Amino acid sequence: MVVGVPNVGKSALINSIHQLALSQFPGKMKRATVGPLPGVTQDIAGYKIAHHPSIYVLDTPGVLVPSIPDIETGLKLALAGSVKDSVVGEDRIAQYLLAVLNTRGTPLHWKHLNKRRLEGIRFDSEEKHEYKSKDLRPKRRKLPNNSDMIYVEDLVTEVQCALYLTLSEFTGNMEDEGDLECLIEKQFEALQKAFKIPHVASQARLMISKKFLTLFRAAPEEGTQRKVREQVLMATVLQIQGDESVLLRVTHSNLKSFSADLRFSLQTTVESVKEKLWRKCGTSVNSMCLDLYDDTNTKVSVLTDDSRPLGYYSPLDGYRLHVIDLDPSSVTSGGWLEDISLVEKYSISEEAYQKRDGTFRKYKEKLVSQNPSALGNKIPDNYMEDLCANIKVRDRCEVEPGAKRGVVKFLGLAEPLAPGFWVGVQYDEPLGKHDGMVKGVRYFDCPPLHGAMVRPDKVKVGDYPEQDPFEVDEI
């Protein structure tokens, strides 16, 4: 049985033993599920790690002591990933990590990396990602390519250089808590530039902390190529924390009235975002340019790399994604998608329409010739007039169904409605449909949603006082 604190590597240890066993005794054996966050193993599970003799190992969920003795111990456990970051707070954990690195002088050992930074960081590679629609379907993760490896290596170097420069320029006292806090604040600003997070982002501090912690836990040891290939699988996690999504307001350069709130996964590539927008606004993917604006309407980035995930550009809820159509002959140009007066209408002369067969006019004429009363009014104008004899305006009444009480405000014919007599009622409570105006005709005045037009057979007049909604019947 393998027992330990959460996220210490129990399942990874079992898989390592399993891998050694496979090299000696090839066969098919179940592997333990592993992940970068605590809580992946939820139940006790057995795994066969060897044959001849058969050896089984039990993998168990992580366990912690009932209470953590001090704050520093809790921060160490959180930094190691044994406690979920959200419990302690990503910002607080990142501050603790920076404090540990600074007090130990670790960034000063990265002096030699500054030369590489000045020579230029190789974020882009000649090897390009190619995405197709079928690639977006769930499937097994492929091995990282050289572009991913270069991205992670250079991002690690950029962060190390940023921390080295801020610590080397520090002139305060590391033992003084106030000076150390000022240093950490400057390092957060340097990390924000290294991660290319917009300065105006309202949640920039949280995004910096998440990316910094993920990079710290996933960054490979220098000079270990195998470790690079293993840890580079978390390259997208450096840009995206989990399967998160963002709600963006989409606008268009040619469609002034177009505005839609769309939700995108941060793991979706920019090319997939363009394909989704093509279905919404009609601009083709090849002639579409995307600009990202923050909640203050300031442009923060241009989505130029179609192979990058959307999360690379650090959008937040409420940001605006502006679509620019670069095609002068696009279907969105000219304004005819919005102004219907610009669209040429089909018209036909009266003589040409009369000569046509199978029209509604011909059908109507045929119906009248067969049954002259087919199109006549089936309801006479005096319909239910006799029921109105006992109903007067200003009478208290009760309307069925529902026993809704009110006062009679109108009695008579209503041309926009069906033939016959109608009763206009003002309900005591907002149980109606209008304020006394029906189809553009004002029959009476009442508060909104208090008016209704009903047939006389639904109305009973009499002593129906207004009811108290809070009145409780006595038992």
Secondary structure, 3 states (H helix, E strand, C coil): CECCCCCCCHHHHHHHHHHHHHHHCCCCCCCCCCCCCCCCCCCCEEEEEECCCCEEEEECCCCCCCCCCCHHHHHHHHHCCCCCHHHHCHHHHHHHHHHHHHHHCHHHHHCCHHHHHHHCCCCCCCCCCCCCHHHHCCCCCCCCCHHHHHHHHHHHHHHHHHHHHHHHCCCCCCCCHHHHHHHHHHHHHHHHHHCCCCCCCCCHHHHHHHHHHHHHHHCCCCCCHHHHHHHHHHHHHHHCCCCCEEEEEEEECCCCCCEEEEEEECCCEHHHHHHHHHHHHCCCCCCEEEEEECCCCCEEEECCCCCCEHHHHCCCCCCEEEEEECCCCCCCCCCCCCCHHHCCCCCCCHHHHHHCCCCHHHHHHHHHHHCCCCCCCCCCCCCCCHHHCCCCCCCEEEECCCCEEEEEEEEEECCCCCCCEEEEEEECCCCCCECCEECCEECCCCCCCCEEEECHHHEEECCCCCCCCCCCCCC
